[in-house]
Amino acid sequence: MKNVLETPLTYANGATVAQLQARVAGQVIGLGDPHYDDLRAAWNLTVNQHPALIVVAESAADIAEAVRFAREADLKVAVQATGHGVVRPANDSLLIITSNMTEVRIDAESRTAWVSAGAKWGKVLEQAQAVGLAPLLGSSSGVGAIGYTLGGGMGWLARKYGLSIDSVNCFEVVTADGQIGTASEQQRTDLFWGLRGGGGSLGVVTGMEIRLYPVTEFYGGNLYYPIEQAPAVFARYREWSANAPDELTSAIVIMNYPPLPFFPEPLRGKSIAQIRGAYCGPIEQGEAMLKFWRDWQTPLIDDFAARPFSDIGKVSKDPPNPSPGLSSGAWLNDLSDETLTTLLNYSSAAHGLTPLTALEVRHAGGAIARVDPSASAFSHRTAPHSLQWVGMAPTPEAQAALRQHSARFKQALRSHLTGGVYLNFLEGEEAAAHSRDGFSTDAYRRLQTLKALYDPDNRFSHSYDLAFGQAATAAA
C-alpha cells in the first residue's frame, strides 16, 4: 500500500509528496510519517540524518523519477542501500533507499552476475557459489555490493584477481538529468571510467554486471598471539609476505577484545596480535604455507583451515549488526620496525589507553598493481599496504576523542604513509574533507571535469567531494 502523508509537504516550485508518490511504485516517506525514523537510520549508528524526503525505490524507473523530482523541488540527492558508508548525512535532502532492489542474476556460462542497487554481497556469493563461482566481495557479506564497488573494493581475492571495480563490465546509472543509461567500455566510457573508484558523486548506479571467478574453496583464517609477542610476530609476517604468491591476500591485525563471554577465553579482555589471510590456490599449498608459522611458535588459537568460499566472511569476522563506529585509514609504504612500533603504540590497549578496537594492515600489490593506473578513477594502486583502524564511538564525546586520536596516529606515521587514502575506509567528515587524497592529481582533475559535465548543479553532493570549490566551501 502506498504511503502518502495526509497533509502533503510542499517543496520548491510547488512540488509535493503526493505528486512524487503518483510517479513511483515505491514508498514516499515525508517528515512526520511513522516509518520515517526507521528508514532514515543507517547501519553505522553514529549517523543521525534527517532527510527532507525519503523514497524507497522498487526499480531504476523509481530512482529516475525521484532524481527528476529532486531537480524540480531543488533538493540534493543521497543514496543508501545498507548505510555502511555514509559520507555526508542526508540532512534536508531527498534520500533514495535502494534496499528493496535486491535482484541478482547469475550467468554461469559467461561467468557474470547482474547485481541490483540494493543487493548485499551475501546474496551474490550464495548464488554464485551454487554454480562454482565467486564474486570479488569484501570482508563482510552484509555490505551492499554496489556501494562497496564504487569505492574500489579490496577483498580477500584482491591480490589474485584485483579490485571489485576491475571486474565490472557495465553499470546501469541514473544521471542528474533523471535519465537511465549504461556506462561501459562501449557506452559513456568517460562515465564508466569515473564510476570505477569515484564513488556516488556522478550518478545513482541502479545495477551492474560483474565478472565471476572459479573459486569454491580457500585456506584461511587467523593466528592469535599475545600482544607481547607482536614485534616478533609482525617482523616474521614481513618476511612471510615479502614473496607471497598472488593467491595469498593477508594482513596483520591488532585487536582489543572486550571482556565479553562470547569471545574465546584466551582473547577475552586482552589485546591480541593476529595474522589473518586467505589463500585461493590449491588447499595443500595453502596448508604448506602455514608451516612457516606452525613450526615457529604455537599461537593462542590457530583457526586457519580449508573452507568453502561461502565462508570467506569468517576470516575477518566483521560484526553483522549495526554499531556506532568510526573508521579511518591510509596507504602505508612499509612495515619497518619503526612503523610496527608506532602501530602498536597507538592501537594496542596494552600500550596505553586507546579508543581503537581494531587495526589491520593488509598486503596489497599483486593483481591490484598490474592494472593500468589510468584505466579507472581509482588511484594509489602501487601502494604495498592498506591500513585501516576502527573504534566504537557511541557518544559525540567518544567520536571527538576517536577523531583526535586518529589525527595524532596519522601524524606519528606520516613519514611512512604514501599521502593517499583508500576512501572506502574513511567515513563522514573525514571522507568528505580528504576526497582529493583518494586520487592522483590527474585522476581528481578528470573527475572534477566529469562532475561538471554530468552533475553541474552538484545534485549528488553526499558522496565524495568532486565539485569545483566544494572542499573550500566545506572547510570555511
C-alpha positions in Angstrom: 0.0 0.0 0.0 1.3 3.4 -1.0 2.2 5.7 1.9 1.2 9.3 1.4 1.1 11.9 4.2 -2.4 13.2 4.8 -1.1 16.8 4.6 1.4 16.7 1.7 4.6 18.7 2.3 5.3 21.3 -0.3 8.8 22.0 -1.7 10.3 24.5 -4.1 8.2 25.2 -7.2 5.1 23.7 -5.5 6.4 20.1 -5.7 4.6 17.8 -3.2 5.0 14.4 -1.7 1.7 13.3 -3.3 3.0 14.3 -6.8 6.1 12.2 -6.4 4.1 9.2 -5.0 1.9 9.3 -8.1 5.0 8.8 -10.2 6.7 5.9 -8.4 5.8 2.4 -7.4 7.8 2.5 -4.2 7.0 4.3 -0.9 7.4 8.1 -0.4 8.0 9.0 3.2 7.9 12.5 4.5 8.6 14.2 7.8 6.1 13.0 10.4 5.4 9.6 8.8 5.5 6.8 11.3 8.2 5.0 9.2 10.4 8.0 8.9 12.8 7.3 11.8 13.3 3.7 10.9 14.1 4.5 7.3 16.4 7.4 7.9 18.7 5.2 10.1 22.0 3.9 8.8 23.9 0.7 9.6 26.5 2.9 11.2 24.7 4.2 14.3 26.9 7.3 14.6 24.9 8.7 11.6 21.9 10.8 12.7 20.4 12.1 9.4 17.2 14.0 8.8 16.3 13.9 5.1 13.6 16.2 3.8 12.0 13.2 2.0 12.7 9.5 1.6 11.9 7.4 -1.5 12.0 3.6 -1.0 12.7 2.7 -4.7 11.5 -0.5 -6.3 13.2 0.0 -9.7 15.5 2.1 -11.8 12.5 3.9 -13.0 11.6 4.9 -9.5 15.1 6.3 -9.0 14.9 8.2 -12.2 11.6 9.8 -11.1 13.0 10.6 -7.7 16.0 12.4 -9.2 13.7 14.3 -11.6 11.6 15.3 -8.6 14.7 16.4 -6.7 15.5 18.8 -9.6 12.0 20.2 -9.6 12.0 20.6 -5.8 15.6 21.9 -5.6 16.7 19.1 -3.3 20.0 17.4 -3.1 20.0 13.6 -3.6 21.6 11.0 -1.3 21.5 7.2 -1.9 21.6 4.4 0.7 21.5 0.7 0.3 22.8 -0.6 3.7 24.1 2.6 5.3 27.6 1.3 6.0 29.4 4.1 4.2 27.6 7.3 4.7 29.9 10.2 3.7 27.6 13.2 4.2 24.3 12.7 6.2 21.3 13.2 4.0 20.1 16.2 6.0 17.4 18.3 4.2 17.9 16.2 1.1 16.0 13.5 -0.8 17.2 10.1 0.4 16.8 7.3 -2.0 16.7 3.9 -0.3 17.6 1.0 -2.6 17.4 -1.9 -0.1 14.3 -3.4 -1.9 16.2 -3.7 -5.2 17.9 -7.0 -4.4 17.7 -8.9 -7.7 20.8 -11.0 -8.5 21.1 -13.0 -11.8 24.0 -15.4 -12.4 25.1 -16.4 -15.9 27.3 -19.5 -15.3 28.3 -19.8 -18.9 29.6 -16.3 -19.2 30.8 -16.2 -15.6 29.0 -13.0 -14.9 26.4 -11.7 -12.5 23.8 -8.9 -12.7 23.6 -7.1 -9.3 20.9 -4.6 -8.5 21.4 -1.5 -6.4 20.3 -2.8 -3.0 21.8 -6.3 -3.2 24.2 -7.3 -0.5 27.3 -9.4 -1.3 25.9 -12.3 0.7 23.2 -12.9 -1.9 25.6 -12.6 -4.8 28.0 -15.0 -3.1 25.3 -17.6 -2.4 24.0 -17.7 -5.9 27.5 -17.6 -7.5 28.8 -20.4 -5.3 25.8 -22.6 -6.3 27.4 -22.8 -9.8 31.0 -22.9 -8.6 31.9 -19.2 -9.0 32.8 -16.3 -6.7 32.4 -12.6 -6.8 35.1 -10.1 -5.6 33.3 -9.3 -2.4 34.8 -7.6 0.7 35.4 -8.9 4.2 31.6 -8.8 5.0 28.8 -10.4 3.1 26.4 -7.9 4.8 27.8 -4.9 2.9 26.0 -3.5 -0.2 27.7 -4.7 -3.4 27.4 -1.6 -5.4 28.5 1.0 -2.8 31.5 -1.1 -2.0 32.4 -1.4 -5.6 32.1 2.3 -6.5 34.9 3.0 -3.9 37.2 0.3 -5.3 36.6 -2.9 -3.4 39.7 -4.6 -1.9 38.7 -8.1 -0.7 40.3 -11.4 0.1 40.8 -12.3 -3.6 42.3 -8.9 -4.5 45.9 -9.9 -5.0 44.8 -12.7 -7.3 42.0 -11.1 -9.3 42.2 -7.3 -8.5 39.7 -4.9 -7.1 36.0 -5.2 -7.4 36.0 -2.3 -9.9 38.4 -4.2 -12.1 35.8 -6.8 -12.8 32.8 -4.6 -13.7 31.6 -5.0 -17.3 29.0 -2.2 -17.1 26.8 0.0 -14.9 23.2 1.0 -15.3 23.1 4.5 -14.0 20.7 7.4 -13.4 22.3 10.7 -14.2 21.4 14.1 -12.7 19.0 14.8 -15.5 16.9 11.8 -14.4 17.8 9.6 -17.4 18.6 5.9 -17.2 21.7 4.9 -19.2 24.6 2.4 -19.5 28.2 3.1 -18.8 30.8 0.6 -20.1 33.8 0.3 -22.3 31.5 0.9 -25.3 29.0 3.4 -23.9 29.7 6.6 -22.0 33.2 5.4 -21.5 34.1 8.6 -19.6 31.4 8.0 -17.0 32.5 4.3 -16.8 36.0 5.4 -16.0 34.8 7.8 -13.3 32.3 5.4 -11.6 35.1 2.9 -11.1 36.5 4.4 -7.9 34.8 7.8 -8.0 32.0 6.9 -5.6 28.5 8.0 -5.9 29.0 11.7 -6.9 28.4 11.2 -10.7 25.1 9.4 -10.6 22.9 6.7 -9.0 24.0 3.2 -10.0 21.0 1.1 -10.2 22.7 -2.2 -11.3 26.0 -3.6 -12.5 27.3 -6.6 -14.4 30.4 -8.1 -12.9 32.7 -11.0 -13.8 32.9 -14.0 -11.5 35.8 -16.4 -10.8 36.2 -20.2 -10.4 36.9 -20.2 -6.6 35.0 -22.7 -4.5 37.3 -23.1 -1.5 40.2 -21.4 0.2 42.7 -22.0 3.0 42.4 -19.2 5.6 41.7 -17.9 9.0 43.6 -16.3 11.8 46.6 -17.0 14.1 46.2 -15.3 17.5 49.3 -14.4 19.6 49.7 -12.5 22.9 50.4 -8.8 22.3 53.8 -9.1 24.0 54.9 -11.2 21.0 53.7 -8.7 18.5 57.1 -7.3 17.5 58.4 -10.7 16.7 55.1 -11.8 15.0 54.9 -8.8 12.8 58.6 -8.9 11.9 58.1 -12.5 10.9 55.0 -11.6 8.9 57.1 -9.0 7.0 59.4 -11.9 5.9 56.4 -14.3 5.1 54.5 -11.8 3.0 57.5 -10.3 1.1 57.5 -13.1 -1.6 53.9 -14.3 -1.1 52.2 -15.6 -4.2 49.2 -13.7 -5.6 46.9 -16.4 -4.3 47.6 -15.2 -0.8 46.0 -12.0 0.5 46.9 -11.5 4.1 47.1 -8.9 6.9 48.4 -8.2 10.4 45.9 -7.2 13.0 45.9 -5.7 16.4 42.6 -6.3 18.2 41.5 -5.1 21.6 38.9 -7.6 22.7 36.3 -6.5 25.3 35.7 -8.8 28.3 32.6 -10.3 26.9 31.6 -14.0 27.2 31.1 -14.7 23.5 34.8 -14.2 22.8 37.1 -17.2 23.4 38.6 -17.1 26.9 42.3 -16.7 25.7 41.2 -13.4 23.9 38.7 -12.0 26.4 39.6 -8.6 27.6 43.0 -8.6 26.0 45.0 -7.0 23.2 45.9 -9.6 20.7 48.3 -9.7 17.7 46.9 -11.6 14.7 48.0 -12.9 11.3 45.0 -13.1 9.0 44.7 -14.3 5.5 43.1 -16.3 2.7 44.9 -18.5 0.1 42.8 -19.2 -3.0 45.1 -21.7 -4.7 45.4 -25.5 -4.1 44.5 -26.3 -0.5 47.6 -28.4 0.1 49.8 -25.4 -0.9 47.9 -23.1 1.4 48.4 -25.5 4.3 52.1 -25.8 3.4 52.5 -22.0 3.7 51.3 -22.2 7.3 54.3 -24.4 8.3 56.2 -21.1 8.4 54.2 -20.2 11.4 53.3 -23.6 12.9 57.0 -24.7 13.0 57.9 -21.4 14.8 55.7 -20.9 17.9 52.3 -22.2 19.0 49.7 -19.4 18.9 46.9 -19.0 21.4 44.5 -20.0 18.7 45.1 -21.3 15.2 41.9 -21.4 13.1 43.5 -21.5 9.6 41.7 -24.3 7.8 40.4 -25.4 4.4 37.0 -23.8 4.0 34.3 -23.4 1.3 34.5 -20.0 -0.2 31.0 -19.3 1.1 32.7 -19.0 4.5 35.0 -16.2 3.4 33.4 -13.9 6.0 34.9 -16.0 8.8 38.3 -14.6 8.0 37.5 -11.0 9.2 34.6 -11.8 11.4 33.1 -8.3 10.9 30.2 -7.5 13.2 26.9 -8.4 11.5 24.7 -6.0 13.4 24.5 -2.1 13.3 27.0 -0.4 15.6 28.2 3.1 16.4 31.7 3.0 15.0 34.2 5.2 13.1 36.8 4.0 10.6 39.9 5.7 9.2 42.9 4.6 7.3 45.7 5.4 4.8 48.0 3.7 2.3 51.2 2.5 4.0 54.7 2.4 2.4 56.5 -0.1 4.7 56.5 -2.4 7.6 59.7 -1.2 9.1 60.4 -1.7 12.8 59.6 2.0 13.4 56.3 1.6 11.6 55.4 -1.5 13.6 56.3 0.2 16.9 54.0 3.2 16.0 51.2 0.8 15.1 51.5 -0.9 18.5 51.8 2.3 20.4 48.6 3.8 19.0 46.4 0.8 18.6 47.1 -1.6 21.4 45.4 -1.2 24.8 48.3 -3.0 26.3 50.5 0.0 25.4 48.2 2.6 27.0 44.7 3.9 26.6 43.4 3.9 23.1 39.9 4.3 21.6 40.6 1.9 18.8 39.0 -1.5 18.7 40.9 -2.9 15.8 43.7 -2.1 13.4 44.5 -4.0 10.2 47.4 -3.7 7.7 46.5 -5.6 4.6 49.0 -6.7 1.9 48.1 -5.1 -1.4 50.1 -5.4 -4.7 49.7 -8.4 -7.0 46.8 -8.0 -9.5 45.9 -4.7 -8.0 49.2 -3.1 -9.1 49.2 -4.7 -12.5 46.2 -2.7 -13.8 47.0 0.4 -15.9 46.7 3.2 -13.3 44.8 5.3 -15.9 42.2 2.6 -16.6 39.8 3.9 -13.9 39.5 6.7 -11.4 40.8 4.5 -8.6 44.3 5.6 -7.7 47.3 4.5 -5.5 47.4 1.0 -7.0 51.1 0.7 -6.3 50.9 1.2 -2.5 52.1 -2.0 -0.9 49.8 -2.0 2.2 46.4 -0.6 3.1 45.9 0.5 6.7 42.6 0.7 8.5 41.6 1.3 12.1 38.2 1.2 13.7 36.9 2.3 17.0 33.5 2.2 18.7 32.0 5.7 19.3 28.5 5.6 20.9 28.5 9.3 22.0 29.6 12.6 20.4 32.3 12.8 23.0 33.7 9.4 22.1 33.5 10.3 18.4 35.5 13.5 19.0 38.1 11.6 21.0 38.4 9.0 18.3 38.9 11.6 15.6 41.6 13.3 17.7 43.4 10.0 18.3 43.2 9.2 14.6 44.8 12.6 13.7 47.7 12.0 16.2 48.1 8.5 14.9 48.4 9.7 11.2 50.8 12.4 12.2 53.0 9.9 14.0 53.0 7.6 10.9 53.3 10.5 8.4 56.8 9.6 7.1 55.7 6.0 6.4 52.5 6.9 4.6 52.1 7.4 0.8 49.9 10.5 1.4 46.9 8.9 -0.2 43.8 7.3 1.3 41.5 4.4 0.4 38.2 6.2 0.6 36.2 3.1 1.4 37.9 3.1 4.8 37.1 6.7 5.6 33.7 7.9 6.8 31.7 11.1 7.3 33.5 14.4 7.6 36.9 12.8 7.0 35.9 11.2 3.8 34.4 14.5 2.5 37.4 16.5 3.6 40.0 14.1 2.2 38.3 13.1 -1.1 41.1 14.7 -3.1 43.6 12.4 -1.3 41.9 9.4 -2.6 43.0 10.1 -6.2 46.1 11.1 -8.1 46.2 14.7 -9.2 45.3 13.8 -12.8 42.5 11.5 -11.8 41.0 14.1 -9.5 41.1 16.8 -12.1 39.4 14.4 -14.6 36.7 13.5 -12.0 36.0 17.2 -11.5 35.6 17.6 -15.2 33.2 14.7 -15.3 31.3 16.2 -12.3 30.9 19.5 -14.1 29.6 17.6 -17.2 27.2 15.0 -15.6 26.2 16.9 -12.4 26.8 20.6 -12.8 24.4 21.5 -10.0 26.1 19.1 -7.6 22.8 17.3 -7.0 24.7 14.2 -5.8 26.6 16.0 -3.1 26.5 13.3 -0.4 29.4 11.2 -1.7 33.0 12.2 -2.3 33.8 15.9 -2.9 34.4 16.2 -6.6 32.7 19.6 -7.3 34.9 22.6 -8.0 35.1 24.8 -4.9 33.1 22.4 -2.7 36.0 21.5 -0.4 37.0 25.1 0.1 33.4 25.9 1.0 33.1 23.0 3.4 36.4 24.0 5.1 35.3 27.6 5.6 
